[in-house]
Amino acid sequence: MFKLIGIAAGYYFFGWWGVLFGLILGSVIDRIRAFGQGALNPMQNALRQAVFLETVFIAMGKLAKADGRVSEEEIAHVEQFMQKLGMTAEHRQQAIALFKQGAAPDFDIEPTLQRFMVACGHTRNLKEMLLIYLIVMALADGHFHPAEEALLTDIAGRLGYGREAFKRLMDMVLNQTHFGGGQVTTEAALDDAYKALGVTKDSSDAEIKRAYRKLMSQYHPDKLIGQGMPEDMIKMATEQAKDIQLAYDLIKKQRDL
């Protein structure tokens, strides 16, 4: 019953994107009526999922426009991003509208980040995944523009990351992407592997294993879903975990761990 009401209300107030949220919310209310207040947590997750997706596409638009123009490579990256999420045509249109909203010249992203922090701010993994998606987005055209880096640093600060903490995260992500094409064994790749795990050649075996386990735990599907990440985005987190695994395997082979 409430599932149908949620769909109708979502479409009326928010369009096709609201249909998705209304369906999720209505299903949760029906579940609460059937099973009691113990079923409330899924409602919180549904809200986080909706806010997370909204923030991702708005922030991507803002980032793409940071250097003054949205490049073809950035548009292609967003298209590929939506394809990986398996979005329907209607949801793609809503996502594009959010992207264009963020890319508007005078758009203020502060209210969007405030909504994100209210819904997702206490979940470190969701904040970090948002930043990771944006860092990868900034690399879509092959380089970091100073305006993009400045915007990313500002967004990270609003999510609670100091400059040094964000710089470490950015360095890790940049080096993790080097392993997307498969296993490599050059000395330069080994340096990248250490950076991808957030460690150095001087780190002990125990420190390297601990860093690896922490990262793999961070990308674990059950943990991310439990914190409210949309299930469609789990596949992308899994791909990131594969790059981390390749980096660790390279270090493990070199150190004979």
N, C-alpha and C positions, 0 to 999 in steps of 0.2 A: 504493500500500500504506500508507505512512505518513499519507497524507491521511485514510484511513478510521480509522486508529488515533487520529489527532489529533482527529477529530470525536467519536469515542466517549469519549476521555479528557476532552475539553473539556466535553461534556455531563455526564459523571459528576461532575466536580469543580466546575464553574462554571455549569451549566445552559445555557440557550440562548445566552447571551452567549459562553460558552466554546466552543460549536459553531462560531461565526464565527472565533474566534481559533484553535481547533484546526484548522479547515479551512485557514486561512492558513499556520499553522506547519507542518502536515503537507505542504502543497504545497511549501513552501520546502525541507523536509528531502528530499523526493523529488527536488527540483531539484538540491540539493547532491550527492546520491548519483549523479545523472546527469551533472552538469557539474563537480563538484569544489568546493573551498573558495572559489573565485571567486564562487560564488553565495551567499555568506554574508550579504552586505549586505541582501538582501530580508528575511532573518530579523530583523535589527535593526529594519528599517522596520515589520515586522509587530508587533513588541513595542511600538514607539513608538505605532503606531496604536491598539493596545488600551489602553495607558496614557493616551493623549491623550483618547480617548472617555470612559474611566472618570473622569478628572479633570474634564472639562467638565461632565458631568451631576452629579457629586457637588458640585462648586463652585457650580453653578447652584442646587442645592437649599439649600446653606449661605447663599448670597447672598439667595435669595428669603425665607428665614426670618430674615434679619439684623434686620429692623425689627419682629420679633415675630409676623408673620403672612404667609402666602403668599397673595398677591392673585390674583384671577381673571385679571387682565391678565398676571401672571407665568406662571400655568398655561397660558394661551393662547399665550404666547410660546414656552414649551417645546414645546407641541404643534406649533406651526408649525415650530419648529426640527427636530423629528423628521420632520415631513412633508417638509421640504426635503432631509433626508438620505435619504429614501426607505426608511425602516426597515420591516422586516417586523413583523407583529403580535408575534412572539416577542421580537424585539430591542427593540421599543417597551416591552414589559413589563419587560425587563431595565433599560432606560434609566430608566424610571419608578422602579424599585426603587432605583437609584443616586441619583436625585434625592431620593427620600424619605429615603434614608440620610443624605444631606447635610443635609436639612432637620430632622433630629431635633434636639431642643432642646440636648442636651449633646454633640453630635457634634464630635469633634476632627479638624479637617481637616489637621493637621500631617503625619500619616503618608502621606496621599494626595499632598500636595505633595512630600514626600520621595521617594516612588516616581516622581513625575513628573520631578523633577530628576535622578534617577539615569538614567532612560530618555531624557529629552528636554532636560535642562538645558543641554547644550552646543549646542543648536540655537536661536539667537536668534529665528528666525521663529516657531517653535512656541510659545515662551514669549509672544511678542507677540500671536500669534493667540488664545491662551487668554485673555489679558487683554482683548483686543478683544471677544471673544464675551461675556465677563462684564460689561464696561462696557455693551454693548448690552442685556444682560439686565437690568441695574440700571435702565435707562431704560424698561423695558417698561410700568411704571405711570405714566410721564410725568414723573417727578422722581427726584432722588437723595436718599435718606434719609441722614442723617448716619451711621447705623450701617452702611449699605451702603458708603458712601465709606470709612469706617474699615476695614471688612473688605477692600475692594479694595486699599487702600493697604498693608495687612498682607500680603495675598497677593502683591502686586507686590514687596514687600520680600523675601519669601522666595524669589522668582524672580530676585532680584538687581537690582531696580530701586530707585534712590533716590527720595525723595519728589518731587524736582524733575523727574526723568526720567519718573516715572509721571504727574505732573501734566501734562507736555507731551503725553504719549501720550493721556491722557484728553481733553484739550482738542482734540486733532486728531480723535479719534473722534467726539466730540460734534458737532463742526462738519461732519465728513464726512457724518453722518446727515442733515443739512439738505438734502442734494442728492439724496436718494433719490426725491423726487417729480418730478424733472425740472429743466430749466434755468431759472434765475432770474437777474434782472439788476439787482436793487436794490442800493443802496449797502451796506446791511446784509449782503446775500448776498455781496458782494465781500469784506467784512471776514471773513466766515465762510470764504470760499474760501482766503484767506491762512492762516488758522488751521488749516484742514483739511490743508494741506501742511506745516504746522510752520514757516512763514515769516511775514514781516511786509511791510507796504507799503514799508518802507525797504530790503528785500532787493533785491539786484541781479537782473537777468534771469538771469544765469548761476547764481546761488544758487537761484532758483526752479526753473529747469530741472533742476538737480542734485537738489533735494529731490523733485521730481516723479518723476524717473527712479529714484531710490532706492526710493520707495514702490511704484512699479509693478513693480520688480524683486522687491521683498519679497512681493508678491501673485502673482507668476508661478506658474502651476500646476505646471510642471515642477520648479521649485525647492522648492515646498511638498511635493509628492509625494516628491521625493528625500530630504527631511528627515524623512519619516514621517507627514505629515498624511494621514488617511484620504481616499481619493479622493472619497467622497460629500460631504465638506466643502469640496471645491475650488470648487464652484458658489457657496457662500456667500462665499468669499474673492473670487471673481470679481465678485460684486455690490458688495463693498466697493471693489474697484478701479474700478468704474464711477462710484461717487460721487467718487472721487479724480479721475477723468478729467473729470467735469463741473466740479469746482472749478478744475482747471487750465485747462480751456477758457474759463471765465469770466475768469480772470486774463489768459490769452493774448489774448482779445478786447479786454480793456481796455487792455493794454499794447502790443497789436499785435506780439506776439512772432512 
